[in-house]
Amino acid sequence: MERLLVDGYNVIHAWPELKGLLRHSLEDARDALIDRLAVYAQVTGADVTVVFDAHKTKSLASATERVSGVHVMFTRKGMSADHAIERLSYQIAGAGEPLVVATNDRFQRDLVAGMGGGVISAEELQRRVVEAEKQLSRSVERYGR
């Protein structure tokens, strides 16, 4: 099973429709990303984790919850999403599991590739998500007849 780690805010800023939601609400943009990643996870069977930097938090511990089948992680105060993705990547790669990280951050891409993990751009992730959404729509249409 593929383990997909997503740099949440990096992807939000790269996808025009999500970036547009930022003008209205950061929470709406995050929720829309999570909803779309949930479809991707359902269609592909991937284990998806999206990581967001701590936002106005004083929490000393990172928080992870499962939303619609997607692991959603908010980092603790003082910890960046990049650092959390690095730590998770080391754990996953060390366990020998297939790993893919979605980010446009060049340093993150190089680091993960150096560990033997796969790396895709935010735009490639969007292409894959759109394809999964189309596949789900075709399935719903087919079974709805």
MODELLER restraints for C-alpha pairs under 7 A, 6 or more apart:
rsr = mdl.restraints
at = mdl.atoms
rsr.add(forms.Gaussian(group=physical.xy_distance, feature=features.Distance(at['CA:1:A'], at['CA:45:A']), mean=6.98, stdev=0.5))
rsr.add(forms.Gaussian(group=physical.xy_distance, feature=features.Distance(at['CA:1:A'], at['CA:46:A']), mean=5.92, stdev=0.5))
rsr.add(forms.Gaussian(group=physical.xy_distance, feature=features.Distance(at['CA:2:A'], at['CA:46:A']), mean=4.93, stdev=0.5))
rsr.add(forms.Gaussian(group=physical.xy_distance, feature=features.Distance(at['CA:2:A'], at['CA:47:A']), mean=6.16, stdev=0.5))
rsr.add(forms.Gaussian(group=physical.xy_distance, feature=features.Distance(at['CA:2:A'], at['CA:98:A']), mean=5.40, stdev=0.5))
rsr.add(forms.Gaussian(group=physical.xy_distance, feature=features.Distance(at['CA:2:A'], at['CA:99:A']), mean=6.14, stdev=0.5))
rsr.add(forms.Gaussian(group=physical.xy_distance, feature=features.Distance(at['CA:3:A'], at['CA:46:A']), mean=5.94, stdev=0.5))
rsr.add(forms.Gaussian(group=physical.xy_distance, feature=features.Distance(at['CA:3:A'], at['CA:47:A']), mean=4.84, stdev=0.5))
rsr.add(forms.Gaussian(group=physical.xy_distance, feature=features.Distance(at['CA:3:A'], at['CA:48:A']), mean=6.04, stdev=0.5))
rsr.add(forms.Gaussian(group=physical.xy_distance, feature=features.Distance(at['CA:3:A'], at['CA:98:A']), mean=6.10, stdev=0.5))
rsr.add(forms.Gaussian(group=physical.xy_distance, feature=features.Distance(at['CA:3:A'], at['CA:99:A']), mean=4.93, stdev=0.5))
rsr.add(forms.Gaussian(group=physical.xy_distance, feature=features.Distance(at['CA:3:A'], at['CA:100:A']), mean=6.17, stdev=0.5))
rsr.add(forms.Gaussian(group=physical.xy_distance, feature=features.Distance(at['CA:4:A'], at['CA:46:A']), mean=6.70, stdev=0.5))
rsr.add(forms.Gaussian(group=physical.xy_distance, feature=features.Distance(at['CA:4:A'], at['CA:47:A']), mean=6.08, stdev=0.5))
rsr.add(forms.Gaussian(group=physical.xy_distance, feature=features.Distance(at['CA:4:A'], at['CA:48:A']), mean=4.76, stdev=0.5))
rsr.add(forms.Gaussian(group=physical.xy_distance, feature=features.Distance(at['CA:4:A'], at['CA:49:A']), mean=6.16, stdev=0.5))
rsr.add(forms.Gaussian(group=physical.xy_distance, feature=features.Distance(at['CA:4:A'], at['CA:99:A']), mean=6.12, stdev=0.5))
rsr.add(forms.Gaussian(group=physical.xy_distance, feature=features.Distance(at['CA:4:A'], at['CA:100:A']), mean=4.88, stdev=0.5))
rsr.add(forms.Gaussian(group=physical.xy_distance, feature=features.Distance(at['CA:4:A'], at['CA:101:A']), mean=5.70, stdev=0.5))
rsr.add(forms.Gaussian(group=physical.xy_distance, feature=features.Distance(at['CA:5:A'], at['CA:48:A']), mean=6.10, stdev=0.5))
rsr.add(forms.Gaussian(group=physical.xy_distance, feature=features.Distance(at['CA:5:A'], at['CA:49:A']), mean=4.92, stdev=0.5))
rsr.add(forms.Gaussian(group=physical.xy_distance, feature=features.Distance(at['CA:5:A'], at['CA:50:A']), mean=5.80, stdev=0.5))
rsr.add(forms.Gaussian(group=physical.xy_distance, feature=features.Distance(at['CA:5:A'], at['CA:100:A']), mean=6.33, stdev=0.5))
rsr.add(forms.Gaussian(group=physical.xy_distance, feature=features.Distance(at['CA:5:A'], at['CA:101:A']), mean=4.70, stdev=0.5))
rsr.add(forms.Gaussian(group=physical.xy_distance, feature=features.Distance(at['CA:5:A'], at['CA:102:A']), mean=6.22, stdev=0.5))
rsr.add(forms.Gaussian(group=physical.xy_distance, feature=features.Distance(at['CA:6:A'], at['CA:49:A']), mean=6.16, stdev=0.5))
rsr.add(forms.Gaussian(group=physical.xy_distance, feature=features.Distance(at['CA:6:A'], at['CA:50:A']), mean=4.51, stdev=0.5))
rsr.add(forms.Gaussian(group=physical.xy_distance, feature=features.Distance(at['CA:6:A'], at['CA:51:A']), mean=6.10, stdev=0.5))
rsr.add(forms.Gaussian(group=physical.xy_distance, feature=features.Distance(at['CA:6:A'], at['CA:101:A']), mean=5.88, stdev=0.5))
rsr.add(forms.Gaussian(group=physical.xy_distance, feature=features.Distance(at['CA:6:A'], at['CA:102:A']), mean=4.84, stdev=0.5))
rsr.add(forms.Gaussian(group=physical.xy_distance, feature=features.Distance(at['CA:6:A'], at['CA:103:A']), mean=6.58, stdev=0.5))
rsr.add(forms.Gaussian(group=physical.xy_distance, feature=features.Distance(at['CA:7:A'], at['CA:50:A']), mean=6.16, stdev=0.5))
rsr.add(forms.Gaussian(group=physical.xy_distance, feature=features.Distance(at['CA:7:A'], at['CA:51:A']), mean=5.45, stdev=0.5))
rsr.add(forms.Gaussian(group=physical.xy_distance, feature=features.Distance(at['CA:7:A'], at['CA:52:A']), mean=6.78, stdev=0.5))
rsr.add(forms.Gaussian(group=physical.xy_distance, feature=features.Distance(at['CA:7:A'], at['CA:81:A']), mean=6.69, stdev=0.5))
rsr.add(forms.Gaussian(group=physical.xy_distance, feature=features.Distance(at['CA:7:A'], at['CA:102:A']), mean=6.23, stdev=0.5))
rsr.add(forms.Gaussian(group=physical.xy_distance, feature=features.Distance(at['CA:7:A'], at['CA:103:A']), mean=5.50, stdev=0.5))
rsr.add(forms.Gaussian(group=physical.xy_distance, feature=features.Distance(at['CA:8:A'], at['CA:50:A']), mean=5.58, stdev=0.5))
rsr.add(forms.Gaussian(group=physical.xy_distance, feature=features.Distance(at['CA:8:A'], at['CA:51:A']), mean=5.32, stdev=0.5))
rsr.add(forms.Gaussian(group=physical.xy_distance, feature=features.Distance(at['CA:8:A'], at['CA:52:A']), mean=5.17, stdev=0.5))
rsr.add(forms.Gaussian(group=physical.xy_distance, feature=features.Distance(at['CA:9:A'], at['CA:52:A']), mean=6.22, stdev=0.5))
rsr.add(forms.Gaussian(group=physical.xy_distance, feature=features.Distance(at['CA:10:A'], at['CA:103:A']), mean=6.28, stdev=0.5))
rsr.add(forms.Gaussian(group=physical.xy_distance, feature=features.Distance(at['CA:10:A'], at['CA:104:A']), mean=6.79, stdev=0.5))
rsr.add(forms.Gaussian(group=physical.xy_distance, feature=features.Distance(at['CA:11:A'], at['CA:103:A']), mean=6.55, stdev=0.5))
rsr.add(forms.Gaussian(group=physical.xy_distance, feature=features.Distance(at['CA:11:A'], at['CA:122:A']), mean=5.25, stdev=0.5))
rsr.add(forms.Gaussian(group=physical.xy_distance, feature=features.Distance(at['CA:12:A'], at['CA:18:A']), mean=5.25, stdev=0.5))
rsr.add(forms.Gaussian(group=physical.xy_distance, feature=features.Distance(at['CA:12:A'], at['CA:19:A']), mean=5.60, stdev=0.5))
rsr.add(forms.Gaussian(group=physical.xy_distance, feature=features.Distance(at['CA:12:A'], at['CA:29:A']), mean=6.85, stdev=0.5))
rsr.add(forms.Gaussian(group=physical.xy_distance, feature=features.Distance(at['CA:13:A'], at['CA:19:A']), mean=5.05, stdev=0.5))
rsr.add(forms.Gaussian(group=physical.xy_distance, feature=features.Distance(at['CA:14:A'], at['CA:122:A']), mean=6.27, stdev=0.5))
rsr.add(forms.Gaussian(group=physical.xy_distance, feature=features.Distance(at['CA:18:A'], at['CA:29:A']), mean=5.31, stdev=0.5))
rsr.add(forms.Gaussian(group=physical.xy_distance, feature=features.Distance(at['CA:21:A'], at['CA:28:A']), mean=6.44, stdev=0.5))
rsr.add(forms.Gaussian(group=physical.xy_distance, feature=features.Distance(at['CA:21:A'], at['CA:29:A']), mean=5.23, stdev=0.5))
rsr.add(forms.Gaussian(group=physical.xy_distance, feature=features.Distance(at['CA:22:A'], at['CA:29:A']), mean=5.82, stdev=0.5))
rsr.add(forms.Gaussian(group=physical.xy_distance, feature=features.Distance(at['CA:34:A'], at['CA:70:A']), mean=6.99, stdev=0.5))
rsr.add(forms.Gaussian(group=physical.xy_distance, feature=features.Distance(at['CA:36:A'], at['CA:129:A']), mean=6.80, stdev=0.5))
rsr.add(forms.Gaussian(group=physical.xy_distance, feature=features.Distance(at['CA:37:A'], at['CA:129:A']), mean=6.90, stdev=0.5))
rsr.add(forms.Gaussian(group=physical.xy_distance, feature=features.Distance(at['CA:38:A'], at['CA:68:A']), mean=5.84, stdev=0.5))
rsr.add(forms.Gaussian(group=physical.xy_distance, feature=features.Distance(at['CA:38:A'], at['CA:69:A']), mean=5.98, stdev=0.5))
rsr.add(forms.Gaussian(group=physical.xy_distance, feature=features.Distance(at['CA:38:A'], at['CA:70:A']), mean=5.76, stdev=0.5))
rsr.add(forms.Gaussian(group=physical.xy_distance, feature=features.Distance(at['CA:39:A'], at['CA:132:A']), mean=6.79, stdev=0.5))
rsr.add(forms.Gaussian(group=physical.xy_distance, feature=features.Distance(at['CA:39:A'], at['CA:133:A']), mean=6.40, stdev=0.5))
rsr.add(forms.Gaussian(group=physical.xy_distance, feature=features.Distance(at['CA:40:A'], at['CA:129:A']), mean=5.44, stdev=0.5))
rsr.add(forms.Gaussian(group=physical.xy_distance, feature=features.Distance(at['CA:40:A'], at['CA:132:A']), mean=5.41, stdev=0.5))
rsr.add(forms.Gaussian(group=physical.xy_distance, feature=features.Distance(at['CA:41:A'], at['CA:47:A']), mean=6.42, stdev=0.5))
rsr.add(forms.Gaussian(group=physical.xy_distance, feature=features.Distance(at['CA:41:A'], at['CA:48:A']), mean=6.27, stdev=0.5))
rsr.add(forms.Gaussian(group=physical.xy_distance, feature=features.Distance(at['CA:43:A'], at['CA:132:A']), mean=5.95, stdev=0.5))
rsr.add(forms.Gaussian(group=physical.xy_distance, feature=features.Distance(at['CA:43:A'], at['CA:136:A']), mean=6.70, stdev=0.5))
rsr.add(forms.Gaussian(group=physical.xy_distance, feature=features.Distance(at['CA:48:A'], at['CA:70:A']), mean=5.38, stdev=0.5))
rsr.add(forms.Gaussian(group=physical.xy_distance, feature=features.Distance(at['CA:48:A'], at['CA:71:A']), mean=6.18, stdev=0.5))
rsr.add(forms.Gaussian(group=physical.xy_distance, feature=features.Distance(at['CA:49:A'], at['CA:70:A']), mean=5.88, stdev=0.5))
rsr.add(forms.Gaussian(group=physical.xy_distance, feature=features.Distance(at['CA:49:A'], at['CA:71:A']), mean=4.46, stdev=0.5))
rsr.add(forms.Gaussian(group=physical.xy_distance, feature=features.Distance(at['CA:49:A'], at['CA:72:A']), mean=5.83, stdev=0.5))
rsr.add(forms.Gaussian(group=physical.xy_distance, feature=features.Distance(at['CA:50:A'], at['CA:71:A']), mean=6.31, stdev=0.5))
rsr.add(forms.Gaussian(group=physical.xy_distance, feature=features.Distance(at['CA:50:A'], at['CA:72:A']), mean=5.14, stdev=0.5))
rsr.add(forms.Gaussian(group=physical.xy_distance, feature=features.Distance(at['CA:50:A'], at['CA:73:A']), mean=6.22, stdev=0.5))
rsr.add(forms.Gaussian(group=physical.xy_distance, feature=features.Distance(at['CA:51:A'], at['CA:72:A']), mean=6.15, stdev=0.5))
rsr.add(forms.Gaussian(group=physical.xy_distance, feature=features.Distance(at['CA:51:A'], at['CA:73:A']), mean=4.77, stdev=0.5))
rsr.add(forms.Gaussian(group=physical.xy_distance, feature=features.Distance(at['CA:51:A'], at['CA:74:A']), mean=6.07, stdev=0.5))
rsr.add(forms.Gaussian(group=physical.xy_distance, feature=features.Distance(at['CA:51:A'], at['CA:81:A']), mean=5.76, stdev=0.5))
rsr.add(forms.Gaussian(group=physical.xy_distance, feature=features.Distance(at['CA:52:A'], at['CA:73:A']), mean=6.13, stdev=0.5))
rsr.add(forms.Gaussian(group=physical.xy_distance, feature=features.Distance(at['CA:52:A'], at['CA:74:A']), mean=4.95, stdev=0.5))
rsr.add(forms.Gaussian(group=physical.xy_distance, feature=features.Distance(at['CA:52:A'], at['CA:75:A']), mean=6.41, stdev=0.5))
rsr.add(forms.Gaussian(group=physical.xy_distance, feature=features.Distance(at['CA:52:A'], at['CA:81:A']), mean=5.53, stdev=0.5))
rsr.add(forms.Gaussian(group=physical.xy_distance, feature=features.Distance(at['CA:53:A'], at['CA:74:A']), mean=5.86, stdev=0.5))
rsr.add(forms.Gaussian(group=physical.xy_distance, feature=features.Distance(at['CA:53:A'], at['CA:75:A']), mean=5.27, stdev=0.5))
rsr.add(forms.Gaussian(group=physical.xy_distance, feature=features.Distance(at['CA:53:A'], at['CA:80:A']), mean=5.21, stdev=0.5))
rsr.add(forms.Gaussian(group=physical.xy_distance, feature=features.Distance(at['CA:53:A'], at['CA:81:A']), mean=4.72, stdev=0.5))
rsr.add(forms.Gaussian(group=physical.xy_distance, feature=features.Distance(at['CA:54:A'], at['CA:74:A']), mean=5.51, stdev=0.5))
rsr.add(forms.Gaussian(group=physical.xy_distance, feature=features.Distance(at['CA:54:A'], at['CA:75:A']), mean=4.82, stdev=0.5))
rsr.add(forms.Gaussian(group=physical.xy_distance, feature=features.Distance(at['CA:54:A'], at['CA:76:A']), mean=5.70, stdev=0.5))
rsr.add(forms.Gaussian(group=physical.xy_distance, feature=features.Distance(at['CA:54:A'], at['CA:77:A']), mean=5.88, stdev=0.5))
rsr.add(forms.Gaussian(group=physical.xy_distance, feature=features.Distance(at['CA:57:A'], at['CA:77:A']), mean=6.00, stdev=0.5))
rsr.add(forms.Gaussian(group=physical.xy_distance, feature=features.Distance(at['CA:58:A'], at['CA:77:A']), mean=5.55, stdev=0.5))
rsr.add(forms.Gaussian(group=physical.xy_distance, feature=features.Distance(at['CA:59:A'], at['CA:76:A']), mean=5.51, stdev=0.5))
rsr.add(forms.Gaussian(group=physical.xy_distance, feature=features.Distance(at['CA:59:A'], at['CA:77:A']), mean=5.63, stdev=0.5))
rsr.add(forms.Gaussian(group=physical.xy_distance, feature=features.Distance(at['CA:60:A'], at['CA:76:A']), mean=5.28, stdev=0.5))
rsr.add(forms.Gaussian(group=physical.xy_distance, feature=features.Distance(at['CA:60:A'], at['CA:77:A']), mean=5.75, stdev=0.5))
rsr.add(forms.Gaussian(group=physical.xy_distance, feature=features.Distance(at['CA:61:A'], at['CA:76:A']), mean=4.76, stdev=0.5))
rsr.add(forms.Gaussian(group=physical.xy_distance, feature=features.Distance(at['CA:62:A'], at['CA:73:A']), mean=6.96, stdev=0.5))
rsr.add(forms.Gaussian(group=physical.xy_distance, feature=features.Distance(at['CA:62:A'], at['CA:74:A']), mean=5.69, stdev=0.5))
rsr.add(forms.Gaussian(group=physical.xy_distance, feature=features.Distance(at['CA:62:A'], at['CA:75:A']), mean=4.37, stdev=0.5))
rsr.add(forms.Gaussian(group=physical.xy_distance, feature=features.Distance(at['CA:62:A'], at['CA:76:A']), mean=4.18, stdev=0.5))
rsr.add(forms.Gaussian(group=physical.xy_distance, feature=features.Distance(at['CA:63:A'], at['CA:73:A']), mean=5.62, stdev=0.5))
rsr.add(forms.Gaussian(group=physical.xy_distance, feature=features.Distance(at['CA:63:A'], at['CA:74:A']), mean=5.24, stdev=0.5))
rsr.add(forms.Gaussian(group=physical.xy_distance, feature=features.Distance(at['CA:63:A'], at['CA:75:A']), mean=6.48, stdev=0.5))
rsr.add(forms.Gaussian(group=physical.xy_distance, feature=features.Distance(at['CA:64:A'], at['CA:71:A']), mean=6.62, stdev=0.5))
rsr.add(forms.Gaussian(group=physical.xy_distance, feature=features.Distance(at['CA:64:A'], at['CA:72:A']), mean=5.43, stdev=0.5))
rsr.add(forms.Gaussian(group=physical.xy_distance, feature=features.Distance(at['CA:64:A'], at['CA:73:A']), mean=4.26, stdev=0.5))
rsr.add(forms.Gaussian(group=physical.xy_distance, feature=features.Distance(at['CA:64:A'], at['CA:74:A']), mean=6.38, stdev=0.5))
rsr.add(forms.Gaussian(group=physical.xy_distance, feature=features.Distance(at['CA:65:A'], at['CA:71:A']), mean=5.81, stdev=0.5))
rsr.add(forms.Gaussian(group=physical.xy_distance, feature=features.Distance(at['CA:65:A'], at['CA:72:A']), mean=5.31, stdev=0.5))
rsr.add(forms.Gaussian(group=physical.xy_distance, feature=features.Distance(at['CA:65:A'], at['CA:73:A']), mean=6.60, stdev=0.5))
rsr.add(forms.Gaussian(group=physical.xy_distance, feature=features.Distance(at['CA:66:A'], at['CA:72:A']), mean=5.94, stdev=0.5))
rsr.add(forms.Gaussian(group=physical.xy_distance, feature=features.Distance(at['CA:75:A'], at['CA:81:A']), mean=6.38, stdev=0.5))
rsr.add(forms.Gaussian(group=physical.xy_distance, feature=features.Distance(at['CA:75:A'], at['CA:84:A']), mean=6.99, stdev=0.5))
rsr.add(forms.Gaussian(group=physical.xy_distance, feature=features.Distance(at['CA:82:A'], at['CA:108:A']), mean=6.91, stdev=0.5))
rsr.add(forms.Gaussian(group=physical.xy_distance, feature=features.Distance(at['CA:89:A'], at['CA:112:A']), mean=6.89, stdev=0.5))
rsr.add(forms.Gaussian(group=physical.xy_distance, feature=features.Distance(at['CA:92:A'], at['CA:99:A']), mean=6.82, stdev=0.5))
rsr.add(forms.Gaussian(group=physical.xy_distance, feature=features.Distance(at['CA:93:A'], at['CA:99:A']), mean=6.68, stdev=0.5))
rsr.add(forms.Gaussian(group=physical.xy_distance, feature=features.Distance(at['CA:93:A'], at['CA:115:A']), mean=6.84, stdev=0.5))
rsr.add(forms.Gaussian(group=physical.xy_distance, feature=features.Distance(at['CA:93:A'], at['CA:117:A']), mean=6.91, stdev=0.5))
rsr.add(forms.Gaussian(group=physical.xy_distance, feature=features.Distance(at['CA:98:A'], at['CA:117:A']), mean=6.99, stdev=0.5))
rsr.add(forms.Gaussian(group=physical.xy_distance, feature=features.Distance(at['CA:99:A'], at['CA:117:A']), mean=5.06, stdev=0.5))
rsr.add(forms.Gaussian(group=physical.xy_distance, feature=features.Distance(at['CA:99:A'], at['CA:118:A']), mean=5.90, stdev=0.5))
rsr.add(forms.Gaussian(group=physical.xy_distance, feature=features.Distance(at['CA:100:A'], at['CA:117:A']), mean=5.82, stdev=0.5))
rsr.add(forms.Gaussian(group=physical.xy_distance, feature=features.Distance(at['CA:100:A'], at['CA:118:A']), mean=4.35, stdev=0.5))
rsr.add(forms.Gaussian(group=physical.xy_distance, feature=features.Distance(at['CA:100:A'], at['CA:119:A']), mean=5.29, stdev=0.5))
rsr.add(forms.Gaussian(group=physical.xy_distance, feature=features.Distance(at['CA:101:A'], at['CA:118:A']), mean=6.32, stdev=0.5))
rsr.add(forms.Gaussian(group=physical.xy_distance, feature=features.Distance(at['CA:101:A'], at['CA:119:A']), mean=4.87, stdev=0.5))
rsr.add(forms.Gaussian(group=physical.xy_distance, feature=features.Distance(at['CA:101:A'], at['CA:120:A']), mean=6.25, stdev=0.5))
rsr.add(forms.Gaussian(group=physical.xy_distance, feature=features.Distance(at['CA:102:A'], at['CA:119:A']), mean=5.95, stdev=0.5))
rsr.add(forms.Gaussian(group=physical.xy_distance, feature=features.Distance(at['CA:102:A'], at['CA:120:A']), mean=4.88, stdev=0.5))
rsr.add(forms.Gaussian(group=physical.xy_distance, feature=features.Distance(at['CA:102:A'], at['CA:121:A']), mean=5.49, stdev=0.5))
rsr.add(forms.Gaussian(group=physical.xy_distance, feature=features.Distance(at['CA:102:A'], at['CA:122:A']), mean=5.73, stdev=0.5))
rsr.add(forms.Gaussian(group=physical.xy_distance, feature=features.Distance(at['CA:102:A'], at['CA:125:A']), mean=6.49, stdev=0.5))
rsr.add(forms.Gaussian(group=physical.xy_distance, feature=features.Distance(at['CA:103:A'], at['CA:109:A']), mean=6.97, stdev=0.5))
rsr.add(forms.Gaussian(group=physical.xy_distance, feature=features.Distance(at['CA:103:A'], at['CA:120:A']), mean=6.54, stdev=0.5))
rsr.add(forms.Gaussian(group=physical.xy_distance, feature=features.Distance(at['CA:103:A'], at['CA:121:A']), mean=5.19, stdev=0.5))
rsr.add(forms.Gaussian(group=physical.xy_distance, feature=features.Distance(at['CA:103:A'], at['CA:122:A']), mean=5.33, stdev=0.5))
rsr.add(forms.Gaussian(group=physical.xy_distance, feature=features.Distance(at['CA:104:A'], at['CA:121:A']), mean=5.21, stdev=0.5))
rsr.add(forms.Gaussian(group=physical.xy_distance, feature=features.Distance(at['CA:104:A'], at['CA:122:A']), mean=5.91, stdev=0.5))
rsr.add(forms.Gaussian(group=physical.xy_distance, feature=features.Distance(at['CA:109:A'], at['CA:119:A']), mean=5.93, stdev=0.5))
rsr.add(forms.Gaussian(group=physical.xy_distance, feature=features.Distance(at['CA:112:A'], at['CA:118:A']), mean=6.97, stdev=0.5))
rsr.add(forms.Gaussian(group=physical.xy_distance, feature=features.Distance(at['CA:112:A'], at['CA:119:A']), mean=6.94, stdev=0.5))
rsr.add(forms.Gaussian(group=physical.xy_distance, feature=features.Distance(at['CA:113:A'], at['CA:119:A']), mean=6.58, stdev=0.5))
